Amino acid sequence: MRFGFLSPFIFACTAVAAASSASAQSWPARPVTMVVPFNAGIAPDIVGRFLAEELSQKLGQRFVVENRTGASGNLGAQMVAKAAPDGYTILLATPYPMGFNKLMSTDLKFDPEQDLVPIVLIGRSPQVIVSGPKLPAKNLKDLVAYAAANPGKVSAGIPGIGTTSHIALEYLLSLSGTQMTMVPYRGSAPPTDIIGGQIDIGVGLVPSYVGMLNSGALHGIAVTSSKRSGQLPDVPTAQESGFAAFDATAWYVLAGPAGMPADIIRQINAVVNDYIRSEKGMKQFFTLDIQADGGTPEQAKAFVASEILKWGPIIKKANIRM
């Protein structure tokens, strides 16, 4: 009797599982939307278009980039979080909508840890601390010593409050016990302002400064990643400069709505892993100075969780708010 009572339930579950498997096997049967929650032409958009081209070629359907901007990436991420978890809407995410905004905002309309599922960690971008000819400090130890001797007098140009560059610098100040005056810009601080002495240092992604660094107009103090930049191999890391375990990068993750079928996640994950290890992928990533990662969806999820855990205290201590 008990078996007879449960058998319809078992049959229903089996039918649902079979339907889900069949759906995943037929995916993609139509174009897939890849939401990039930032403006066209900047690094996340370029990464998204690299991946969309590769996924289109390998999976036989168009992956169409849609720039859904606003609220530091929240609007686009929210769109994906609320989308049907059928594999036809995915997100090219950065630290902001995938975690940092949760730490800096009080009115987020979704929970990235609950409503989004990481598919693959694509890669990380180092940031570089640069100085101009008027600042006497030419390495990280000297910069920290100079800031300690002149508390609050060193001005640092950052590409906006709450950006990865801002948070990385706050991390350095927290570790060193020093103070600097933050000067937010819309985008990376202009090299002319650093060279002219309007600000003492700039912090931003490597491509923003590589030309001026290679020409000698700016000086590279340190990069913030655990390994050196591919475009600036002569600039030491913060770890090499005496700050053990210092690692603060911008990063890129593909994600989908929670509940997205595991078979579809694995298909996307496999294509992206193959791409970032290919000669084509390595060449394209070099142009943006991205250090490739890859790995499983589980590793991507663990990485995002570790970043939220790592940066939460720094953001709270610095009282960074959106």
C-alpha positions as CSV (number, residue, x, y, z in Angstrom):
1,M,0.0,0.0,0.0
2,R,2.7,2.4,1.0
3,F,4.6,1.8,-2.3
4,G,1.4,2.2,-4.3
5,F,0.7,5.6,-2.6
6,L,4.2,6.9,-3.4
7,S,4.5,5.6,-6.9
8,P,2.5,8.5,-8.6
9,F,4.8,11.0,-6.8
10,I,7.9,9.1,-8.0
11,F,6.5,8.9,-11.5
12,A,5.9,12.7,-11.5
13,C,9.4,13.5,-10.3
14,T,10.9,11.2,-12.9
15,A,8.8,12.9,-15.6
16,V,10.0,16.4,-14.5
17,A,13.6,15.2,-14.4
18,A,13.3,13.7,-17.9
19,A,11.7,16.9,-19.3
20,S,14.5,19.0,-17.7
21,S,17.1,16.7,-19.3
22,A,15.5,16.9,-22.7
23,S,15.3,20.6,-22.4
24,A,19.0,20.8,-21.6
25,Q,19.9,18.5,-24.5
26,S,18.0,20.7,-27.0
27,W,19.6,23.9,-25.7
28,P,20.3,26.3,-27.2
29,A,17.3,26.2,-29.6
30,R,17.2,30.0,-30.0
31,P,19.5,33.0,-29.4
32,V,20.9,33.5,-25.9
33,T,21.0,37.0,-24.3
34,M,24.2,37.8,-22.5
35,V,23.6,40.8,-20.3
36,V,26.5,43.1,-19.7
37,P,25.5,45.6,-17.0
38,F,27.9,48.3,-18.1
39,N,28.4,50.6,-21.0
40,A,29.6,49.4,-24.4
41,G,33.3,49.8,-25.2
42,I,34.7,49.3,-21.7
43,A,36.5,46.1,-20.4
44,P,33.5,44.1,-19.2
45,D,31.7,44.8,-22.5
46,I,34.7,43.7,-24.5
47,V,35.1,40.5,-22.4
48,G,31.4,39.8,-23.0
49,R,31.7,40.2,-26.7
50,F,34.8,37.9,-26.9
51,L,32.9,35.2,-25.0
52,A,29.6,35.8,-27.0
53,E,31.5,35.3,-30.3
54,E,33.1,32.1,-29.0
55,L,29.9,30.6,-27.5
56,S,28.0,31.4,-30.7
57,Q,30.6,29.5,-32.8
58,K,30.8,26.5,-30.5
59,L,27.2,26.1,-29.5
60,G,25.5,26.9,-32.8
61,Q,23.2,29.7,-31.7
62,R,23.8,33.4,-31.4
63,F,24.8,34.8,-28.1
64,V,23.7,38.4,-28.2
65,V,25.3,41.0,-25.9
66,E,22.8,43.4,-24.3
67,N,24.1,46.4,-22.4
68,R,21.7,47.0,-19.5
69,T,23.4,49.7,-17.5
70,G,22.6,51.5,-14.3
71,A,23.2,51.4,-10.5
72,S,26.8,50.1,-10.8
73,G,25.7,47.0,-12.6
74,N,22.7,46.3,-10.4
75,L,20.0,46.8,-13.0
76,G,21.4,44.3,-15.4
77,A,22.2,41.8,-12.7
78,Q,18.7,42.2,-11.3
79,M,17.2,41.5,-14.8
80,V,19.2,38.2,-15.0
81,A,18.3,37.3,-11.4
82,K,14.6,37.6,-12.2
83,A,14.8,35.9,-15.6
84,A,13.5,32.4,-16.3
85,P,16.3,29.9,-15.4
86,D,16.2,28.2,-18.8
87,G,19.7,29.1,-20.0
88,Y,18.6,31.9,-22.4
89,T,19.6,34.8,-20.2
90,I,23.1,34.9,-18.6
91,L,25.2,37.6,-17.0
92,L,28.7,38.9,-17.6
93,A,29.4,39.9,-14.0
94,T,32.1,41.9,-12.2
95,P,32.7,42.2,-8.5
96,Y,30.1,45.0,-8.1
97,P,26.8,43.3,-9.0
98,M,28.2,39.9,-8.0
99,G,29.0,40.9,-4.5
100,F,30.4,44.3,-3.6
101,N,27.2,46.2,-4.2
102,K,25.5,43.9,-1.7
103,L,28.1,45.2,0.8
104,M,27.7,48.8,-0.1
105,S,23.9,49.2,-0.8
106,T,20.9,49.1,1.5
107,D,18.2,48.7,-1.1
108,L,19.4,46.0,-3.4
109,K,16.4,44.3,-5.1
110,F,18.1,40.9,-5.3
111,D,20.7,38.8,-3.4
112,P,23.5,37.8,-5.8
113,E,24.5,34.8,-3.6
114,Q,20.9,33.5,-3.6
115,D,19.5,34.6,-6.9
116,L,22.5,34.1,-9.2
117,V,24.5,31.0,-9.9
118,P,28.2,31.3,-11.0
119,I,29.0,29.4,-14.2
120,V,32.7,30.0,-14.6
121,L,35.4,32.4,-13.2
122,I,36.7,33.9,-16.4
123,G,39.8,35.8,-15.2
124,R,41.2,38.7,-13.1
125,S,42.7,42.0,-14.0
126,P,45.5,43.5,-11.9
127,Q,45.4,47.2,-11.0
128,V,48.5,49.4,-10.9
129,I,49.5,52.2,-8.6
130,V,51.3,54.9,-10.6
131,S,53.1,58.1,-9.6
132,G,54.3,61.2,-11.4
133,P,57.7,62.9,-11.5
134,K,56.9,65.2,-8.6
135,L,56.4,62.5,-6.0
136,P,59.6,61.4,-4.3
137,A,58.4,57.8,-3.6
138,K,59.3,55.4,-6.4
139,N,58.3,52.1,-4.8
140,L,55.6,50.8,-2.5
141,K,57.6,50.9,0.7
142,D,58.7,54.5,0.1
143,L,55.1,55.5,-0.8
144,V,53.8,54.0,2.5
145,A,56.6,55.7,4.4
146,Y,55.9,59.1,2.7
147,A,52.2,58.7,3.4
148,A,52.9,57.9,7.1
149,A,55.1,61.1,7.4
150,N,52.4,63.2,5.6
151,P,49.1,61.8,6.9
152,G,46.2,62.7,4.6
153,K,48.4,64.9,2.4
154,V,49.0,62.3,-0.4
155,S,46.2,62.5,-2.9
156,A,45.1,59.4,-4.8
157,G,43.1,59.5,-8.0
158,I,40.6,56.6,-8.2
159,P,37.9,55.7,-10.8
160,G,35.0,56.4,-8.5
161,I,33.9,55.6,-5.0
162,G,33.4,51.8,-4.4
163,T,35.4,50.7,-7.4
164,T,37.9,47.8,-7.2
165,S,40.7,50.4,-7.4
166,H,39.3,52.3,-4.4
167,I,38.8,49.2,-2.4
168,A,42.3,47.9,-3.2
169,L,43.8,51.2,-2.0
170,E,41.7,51.2,1.2
171,Y,43.1,47.7,1.8
172,L,46.6,49.0,1.4
173,L,45.9,51.9,3.8
174,S,44.4,49.5,6.3
175,L,47.4,47.2,6.2
176,S,49.9,50.0,6.5
177,G,48.0,52.2,9.0
178,T,48.4,55.2,6.7
179,Q,46.0,57.8,5.3
180,M,45.5,59.3,1.9
181,T,43.0,61.7,0.4
182,M,40.8,60.0,-2.2
183,V,40.0,62.0,-5.4
184,P,37.3,60.2,-7.3
185,Y,37.1,60.6,-11.1
186,R,34.6,59.3,-13.7
187,G,37.0,56.6,-14.9
188,S,40.7,56.4,-14.3
189,A,42.5,59.5,-13.1
190,P,43.9,61.3,-16.2
191,P,47.7,60.8,-16.6
192,T,48.0,64.6,-17.1
193,D,46.7,65.2,-13.6
194,I,49.3,62.9,-12.1
195,I,52.2,64.2,-14.3
196,G,51.2,67.8,-13.5
197,G,51.0,67.2,-9.8
198,Q,47.3,67.9,-9.3
199,I,47.2,64.5,-7.6
200,D,50.1,62.4,-6.3
201,I,49.2,58.9,-7.4
202,G,46.6,57.1,-9.5
203,V,45.2,53.6,-9.1
204,G,43.4,51.9,-12.0
205,L,43.5,49.0,-14.5
206,V,46.7,48.5,-16.4
207,P,45.5,49.5,-19.9
208,S,44.6,52.9,-18.6
209,Y,48.2,53.7,-17.9
210,V,50.4,51.3,-19.8
211,G,51.3,53.8,-22.6
212,M,52.5,56.5,-20.2
213,L,54.3,54.0,-18.1
214,N,56.2,52.5,-21.0
215,S,57.1,56.0,-22.2
216,G,58.5,56.9,-18.8
217,A,56.0,59.8,-18.2
218,L,54.6,57.8,-15.2
219,H,56.3,55.5,-12.8
220,G,54.8,52.1,-11.8
221,I,54.8,51.8,-8.0
222,A,53.2,48.3,-7.8
223,V,50.5,46.1,-9.3
224,T,47.9,44.7,-6.9
225,S,47.6,41.1,-8.2
226,S,49.5,38.1,-6.8
227,K,51.5,37.8,-10.0
228,R,52.9,40.4,-12.3
229,S,51.0,42.1,-15.1
230,G,51.6,40.6,-18.6
231,Q,51.7,44.2,-20.0
232,L,54.0,45.5,-17.2
233,P,56.4,42.7,-16.4
234,D,58.9,45.1,-14.8
235,V,56.5,46.5,-12.2
236,P,56.7,44.5,-9.0
237,T,53.6,43.2,-7.2
238,A,52.5,44.5,-3.8
239,Q,53.5,41.1,-2.4
240,E,57.0,41.4,-3.8
241,S,57.1,44.9,-2.2
242,G,56.6,43.6,1.3
243,F,52.8,43.2,1.7
244,A,52.5,39.4,2.0
245,A,49.3,37.9,0.6
246,F,48.1,41.2,-0.9
247,D,45.9,40.4,-3.8
248,A,43.2,42.8,-5.1
249,T,41.9,42.4,-8.6
250,A,39.0,43.2,-10.8
251,W,37.4,39.9,-11.9
252,Y,34.9,38.6,-14.4
253,V,32.4,35.8,-13.9
254,L,29.6,34.3,-16.1
255,A,26.5,33.7,-14.1
256,G,22.9,32.7,-14.6
257,P,19.6,32.8,-12.7
258,A,19.4,30.4,-9.7
259,G,17.8,27.1,-10.8
260,M,19.5,27.1,-14.2
261,P,19.9,23.5,-15.4
262,A,23.3,21.9,-14.5
263,D,23.7,20.5,-18.0
264,I,23.5,23.9,-19.5
265,I,25.9,25.3,-16.9
266,R,28.4,22.6,-17.8
267,Q,28.1,23.3,-21.5
268,I,28.9,27.0,-21.1
269,N,31.6,26.2,-18.6
270,A,33.4,23.8,-21.0
271,V,33.4,26.2,-23.9
272,V,34.7,29.1,-21.8
273,N,37.5,26.9,-20.3
274,D,38.6,25.8,-23.7
275,Y,38.5,29.4,-25.0
276,I,40.6,31.1,-22.3
277,R,43.3,28.4,-22.7
278,S,43.4,28.7,-26.5
279,E,45.9,30.8,-28.4
280,K,43.0,33.1,-29.5
281,G,41.8,33.5,-26.0
282,M,45.2,34.3,-24.6
283,K,45.9,36.9,-27.2
284,Q,42.5,38.6,-26.7
285,F,42.9,38.6,-22.9
286,F,46.4,40.1,-23.2
287,T,45.0,43.2,-24.9
288,L,43.0,43.8,-21.7
289,D,45.7,42.5,-19.3
290,I,43.4,39.7,-18.0
291,Q,44.9,36.8,-16.2
292,A,42.8,33.7,-17.1
293,D,41.2,31.5,-14.5
294,G,38.6,29.0,-15.5
295,G,37.7,25.9,-13.5
296,T,34.4,24.4,-12.4
297,P,31.1,26.2,-11.5
298,E,31.7,25.1,-7.9
299,Q,35.1,26.8,-7.8
300,A,33.6,29.9,-9.3
301,K,31.0,29.9,-6.5
302,A,33.6,29.4,-3.8
303,F,35.7,32.2,-5.2
304,V,32.9,34.7,-5.3
305,A,31.9,33.8,-1.7
306,S,35.5,34.2,-0.6
307,E,35.7,37.7,-2.2
308,I,32.6,38.8,-0.4
309,L,34.0,37.5,2.9
310,K,37.4,39.1,2.3
311,W,36.3,42.6,1.3
312,G,33.3,43.0,3.6
313,P,35.4,44.2,6.6
314,I,37.4,46.6,4.4
315,I,34.3,48.1,2.9
316,K,32.7,48.4,6.3
317,K,35.8,49.9,8.0
318,A,36.1,52.5,5.2
319,N,32.4,53.2,5.3
320,I,32.0,52.9,1.5
321,R,28.5,53.4,0.4
322,M,26.9,53.6,-3.1
